[in-house]
Amino acid sequence: PCLCPQIRNKSLSKTPMTTKPTSVEEYINSLAPDRKDAVEKLRAAFKNNLPAGFHECLNYGMIGFVVPHSIYPNGYHCDPKLPLPFIAIASQKAHISIHHMGMYMAAPESSNPLYDWFLQEWPNYSSKKLDMGKACIRFKKPDDIPFELIEKLATKMSPEKWIEIYESVLKR
C-alpha cells in the first residue's frame, strides 16, 4: 500500500473513467490491455532501477515516484504537505508519457547533463523521432517505448541529487 498521503487525485488523463483510481494497482487495472502491459513495464523499469529513497504512489492521478517527507521534510513547494515529485507515468488519450522532473528543472535553456545525455542516447535505442517537451516524453504506441533506455535513465539521479537541483532552482 502507498505510504504517501493521498496526493490530489486530479487525473491528468484525458481518458474517461467512471471512477478515479485511488491506488497504483487500480490505475493499472483501469487501462486497456495494450496500455496496461506497457505501463507495467515502465513501472518495473523505475521500481527496479531508481536509486534507493524514492517512493511509489499515486501522484496527481498518475503513477508517481516521489521523495517522501522522511527524506525531504520540506515537501513540494506548491503544497508542502505533499512529497516532492520526481517521475510520473501516465496513460493519456493519445499516448503514454513519462514526466521526469530532473530533466525539466534545467531543461534545454541551460546546461543539464541528464537532458543532454538522454538526447544523445535516444538514437541508440529508438529509430522513432523523439516526442519530448521539457519533462514529458511521449510514446504514441506502446511498442515505441525503448525500455532499456528508460531503465538506464532511472539510474541517473539519486533523491539527494534531485533535492539539490530542486533547491537550486527554487533559489533562482
N, C-alpha and C positions, 0 to 999 in steps of 0.2 A: 504494500500500500504506500501511497505517496505521503511523505512526512512533511512536505511543504504546506504552508497554509494555502487554502484554496486561492488560486490566483484568478482574478477577474475572468469569469468564464465568458468573455466576449469572443465568440467564434469569428475568426478572420476568414473562414472558409465561405465561399460563395455557393457551396453545395448545400442544398436544403436538407435539413434534418428535422425530424419531428421532435426530438428532444436533444438537448446539448449533452455531450458526454461529460461525465464527472471524473473519469479516470483515464489513464493512458490505455488500458485494456478496452474500455468502452469506445474510445476514439478509434482504435484499430479495428475493433469488431464492427464499427459502423461503415467501414469502407467497402467499396466494390472489390471483388476478389483480385483483380489485376493490380489495383492500388494497394490493397492490403499486403500482398507479398512484398512489393517494393518498399512500402513504409516500414514493414517489419525488418527488412534487410538494412535499411538506413538506420533504424533504431539500434539494431545489433552492432552496426559499424561504429556508432558512437558509444554505446554502452561498453563494448569490448575494447575500445581504443582510447577513449578520453582519459587523461591523467586522473589520478585519484583526487577526490574532493568535489567533483561536480555531482549534482543530484538530479535525477529524472523526476519530472512531474508534469501535470497538465498545466500549460502556461499560456494564457491568453487564447485558449481554445485550441492549442496545438501541443504536440509532444515537445516538451522543453527540457533542456539541461541547464541548470542554474547553479550559482554559487550560493549555498544555503547560509542562513544567518549565523550558524555555528562557526563558519569560516569568515564571513563578512557581515558583521552585525549591522552595519550602516544600511544594508539593503539597497534597493533600487531607488535612485534619487527622485523619480516621479512619484513613488509611493514607498517610503522606507519600510512599510510593513511587508512588502514583497521581497523575495530573494532576488539577487542580481541575475538577470537573464544572460545567457551566453549563446546557446544554439537552440533553434526550434525546427521541427519538421512538420510540414503541413501538406494536406491534400486539398488543393484548390479545385475549382471547376475545370480549369483548362490545363492544370499542371500540378506536379508535386514540387514542393520547394523546400530548400534548406535556408534558414536565416542564421547567418553566422556574424554575431556582433563583433567578434575580434577582427574581422575583415572590414566591417563597417566603420568602426571608430576612427580609423585613419585611412579610409579608402582613397581612391586614386589621386585626389588633390595633393596629398602629402605622401611622404615615404612610409610605406607599410610593407615590411618584408614578407608577411604572410600572404597578403593580397598579391604581391608580385610573384611569390613562389607559386601560388595557385594558377595564376595566368600563364606562367611559364610551363607548368606541368600539364595543364589541360590537354594540349595536343598529343601528349604521350599516352593518354588514356581514353581519348574520345576523338572520333572523326567528325562529330557534330559541332556546329557553331555554338560557342558558349553563350547562354542566355542568362545574363547576370546583371543585377543592379549593384548598389554599394554593398549590400549584405545579403541579398536574395539570389540564390542560384536556382533557376527554374528548369524543370525537365518535363517536356510535353508528353513523352511516352516513358513508361517505367523501364523499358529496355534501353533507354538512352542514359541511364544513371551509371557512371563509372565508379562502382562500389570500392574498388581498390584505391582509387584516388581519394575518395571520401574517408576511407579508413586511415590513410596517411594524413589527411587534413586534421582528423580528430586528434592525432598525437601531438600536434604542433604547439599547443598552448595550455599551460597549467592554470589552475584557478588563481594562483599568486600572480602570474604574468598578466592574466586578464584583469585582475583588480588594479595592478599597476597602470595598465593602459587606460582603463576606465577612469581612474582618479586623475590621471594626467590630462585627459580630455575635459573632465569636469572643471579643472582649474583654469582652462582657457577662457 
